[in-house]
Amino acid sequence: MLGVDACEFGGQVLELLWVAMCYRGLVGDEDDAPVETVAFKAPAQKTLEEIQRLDRDDDSLVRYKNTLLGPVSSCPGDIPNVQVTSMTLLFDEGSPPQTMDLTGDLSKLPVFSLKEGVQYRIKILFKVNREIVAGLKYYHVTSRKGMTVEKDAYMVGSYGPRAEAHEFISRLEEAPNGMITRGHYTIKSRFIDDDKNVHLAWDWGVDIKKDWE
């Protein structure tokens, strides 16, 4: 398993900041109200500019927000707020990584070829252009010969806009192993957020073989 790296830690802190700014005063002291009587109602989402305008008289908080969130983006409105740019399989045994570009024609994605039983991680690069995005998740459903064989969900986290791409690396996975598992697999992937916005959906394929080719 990967440790908590700087990017993941930053995402966790960003999520805490989001809660602090948007949910302030929403829940009272838990000793004053039984859990079963508390009714939760999510507030309206605030833009990055609105968050940065809050608490302007608190210099330390302003500096912290500027460091964490960066400046308000001037990215054109016709560009999606979240852009998934590539996906790569990283292999622990030292085999060369396999990458697909997700910025072009998604109907022409390459088919990855994997040795049976190989261990790998999924790396996804994505950009956040204008506003904080909360609760990003990566889902995929793997099928073989029209039958679903596996469903996976990965928590990516919450991120603010910046010029550079963010990086997500999954937990360690293992390809199917054994003669009867060899063959072609179809995978349907989605990159979504807490508001159920689908930022990208794509289909791709994997061929499981006896050895590398």
C-alpha positions in Angstrom: 0.0 0.0 0.0 1.2 3.5 -0.7 1.8 5.9 2.2 0.1 9.2 2.5 2.1 11.4 0.2 2.2 15.2 0.0 -0.5 15.4 -2.7 -2.9 13.1 -0.8 -2.2 15.1 2.4 -2.9 18.3 0.6 -6.2 16.9 -0.7 -7.2 15.9 2.8 -6.4 19.4 4.2 -8.2 21.0 1.3 -11.3 19.0 2.1 -11.1 20.0 5.7 -10.8 23.7 4.6 -13.8 23.2 2.3 -15.9 21.9 5.3 -14.7 24.7 7.5 -15.7 27.4 5.1 -18.9 26.0 3.7 -20.4 24.3 6.8 -19.5 26.7 9.6 -22.2 26.8 12.2 -24.2 24.0 10.6 -23.9 21.5 13.4 -24.1 22.4 17.1 -22.4 20.8 20.1 -23.2 17.1 20.0 -23.8 17.2 23.7 -26.7 19.6 23.2 -28.6 17.6 20.6 -29.2 13.9 20.3 -27.8 12.4 17.1 -31.3 11.2 16.0 -32.7 14.7 16.1 -30.1 16.4 14.0 -31.3 17.1 10.4 -28.5 17.7 7.9 -29.0 20.0 5.0 -26.0 20.7 2.7 -25.4 24.4 2.1 -25.0 25.9 -1.4 -21.6 25.2 -2.8 -19.3 28.2 -2.7 -17.0 29.3 -5.5 -13.2 29.6 -5.0 -13.5 33.4 -5.2 -16.2 33.4 -2.5 -14.0 31.2 -0.2 -11.0 33.5 -0.7 -13.2 36.6 0.2 -14.1 35.0 3.6 -12.3 36.1 6.7 -10.3 38.8 5.0 -9.4 40.4 8.3 -7.6 37.2 9.4 -4.2 37.6 7.8 -2.9 34.1 8.8 -6.0 32.4 7.4 -5.7 34.5 4.2 -2.1 33.5 3.7 -3.0 29.8 4.4 -5.8 29.9 1.9 -3.6 31.6 -0.7 -0.9 28.9 -0.2 -3.4 26.0 -0.4 -5.8 27.2 -3.0 -3.7 29.6 -5.1 -5.0 32.6 -7.1 -8.5 32.7 -8.7 -8.2 31.1 -12.1 -8.7 33.0 -15.3 -9.3 29.8 -17.2 -12.0 30.3 -20.0 -15.5 29.1 -19.1 -15.8 26.8 -22.1 -13.0 24.6 -20.8 -14.2 21.9 -18.4 -13.4 22.5 -14.7 -12.0 18.9 -14.5 -10.0 17.4 -17.3 -8.7 13.8 -17.1 -5.7 13.7 -19.4 -4.1 10.3 -19.1 -4.2 6.9 -17.5 -1.1 4.7 -17.0 -0.6 1.2 -15.6 2.6 1.0 -13.5 4.1 -2.5 -13.0 5.9 -3.5 -9.8 8.2 -6.0 -11.5 9.9 -3.4 -13.6 8.0 -3.8 -16.9 7.6 -0.6 -18.9 4.4 1.4 -18.0 1.5 1.4 -20.5 -0.2 4.8 -21.0 -3.4 6.0 -22.8 -4.0 9.6 -23.8 -7.5 10.6 -22.7 -7.6 14.0 -24.4 -8.3 12.8 -27.9 -10.7 10.3 -29.6 -11.8 8.0 -26.9 -13.1 5.5 -29.5 -9.5 4.8 -30.5 -7.9 3.9 -27.2 -5.1 1.3 -27.1 -5.7 -2.2 -25.7 -3.3 -2.9 -22.9 -1.5 -6.3 -22.9 -0.7 -7.8 -19.4 1.1 -10.9 -18.2 -1.2 -13.0 -16.1 -0.8 -12.4 -12.3 1.3 -9.3 -12.7 0.9 -6.6 -10.0 0.2 -3.1 -11.0 -1.1 0.3 -10.0 -3.3 2.7 -11.9 -2.1 6.3 -12.3 -4.5 9.0 -13.5 -3.5 12.5 -14.3 -6.1 15.2 -14.2 -6.4 19.0 -14.1 -8.7 21.2 -12.0 -9.1 24.5 -13.8 -11.3 26.9 -12.0 -13.2 25.7 -8.9 -12.6 23.3 -6.0 -14.0 19.9 -6.8 -15.0 17.7 -3.9 -15.0 14.0 -3.5 -13.5 12.9 -6.8 -13.8 9.1 -7.4 -12.7 6.7 -10.1 -14.9 3.7 -10.9 -14.5 0.9 -13.3 -16.5 -2.2 -14.3 -14.6 -5.1 -15.9 -16.4 -7.5 -18.2 -15.5 -10.6 -20.1 -17.6 -12.0 -22.9 -20.5 -9.7 -21.9 -20.5 -10.8 -18.2 -19.4 -8.5 -15.4 -16.5 -10.0 -13.5 -15.4 -7.2 -11.2 -16.4 -3.7 -10.0 -13.9 -1.3 -8.3 -14.2 2.1 -6.7 -11.2 4.3 -5.8 -11.4 7.5 -3.7 -9.3 10.2 -5.3 -10.1 13.2 -3.0 -10.8 16.9 -3.2 -8.7 19.3 -5.1 -8.4 23.0 -5.9 -7.4 24.6 -9.3 -3.8 24.9 -10.4 -1.8 25.1 -13.6 -0.1 21.7 -13.1 -1.9 18.3 -13.3 -2.8 16.4 -10.2 -1.8 12.8 -9.9 -3.8 9.8 -8.4 -2.1 6.4 -7.9 -4.2 3.5 -6.9 -3.6 0.7 -4.4 -1.7 -2.4 -5.7 -3.8 -4.6 -8.0 -3.2 -8.0 -9.5 -4.1 -9.2 -13.0 -6.1 -12.4 -13.3 -4.0 -15.5 -13.2 -4.3 -19.0 -14.7 -5.1 -20.5 -18.1 -8.9 -20.0 -18.0 -8.5 -16.3 -17.1 -6.5 -15.5 -20.2 -8.2 -13.5 -22.9 -9.8 -10.1 -23.6 -11.5 -7.9 -21.0 -13.5 -4.8 -21.5 -13.4 -2.1 -18.9 -15.9 0.8 -18.5 -14.4 3.7 -16.5 -15.9 6.9 -15.0 -14.3 9.8 -13.2 -17.0 11.5 -11.0 -17.4 13.8 -8.0 -19.6 14.0 -4.9 -22.3 15.8 -6.9 -22.5 12.9 -9.4 -20.9 15.0 -12.2 -19.3 12.6 -14.6 -16.1 14.4 -15.7 -15.1 11.6 -18.1 -16.4 8.2 -19.1 -14.3 5.9 -21.3 -14.1 2.3 -22.4 -10.9 0.4 -22.8 -9.5 -3.1 -23.1 -7.0 -5.4 -21.6 -5.6 -8.7 -23.0 -4.4 -11.1 -20.3 -1.7 -13.4 -21.7 0.7 -16.1 -20.5 3.7 -13.9 -20.8 4.7 -10.4 -21.9 4.9 -9.9 -25.7 
